[in-house]
Amino acid sequence: MYESGCVYNMRDEHEKAAAWFTKAAEAGLPKAMFNVASLLDAGKGGAAPDYPAALEWYRRAADAGIAEAAYSLSNMYCVGRGRACQILPAASFLHI
């Protein structure tokens, strides 16, 4: 599932990539969770950006140990994408 998402993502077929990454993420694969969040954050995959959903997937991926997800989650909190800007939660995801 995840590999199929990677192939479609490299081909810029983001709707298909999102579908495969979502299946893999729902099955518990942390890298897929991060990729779903990234597509939702960027508004790729057939829809406008969905920041609340991106936050949730970044959080799941960060909790599973994906450092890039923790950084992206922190960035969303810091700049206020998907919610009001909150510096303390942003810093906590960076383990400052």
Order of alpha helices (4+ residues) and beta strands (2+ residues): alpha-alpha-alpha-alpha-alpha-alpha
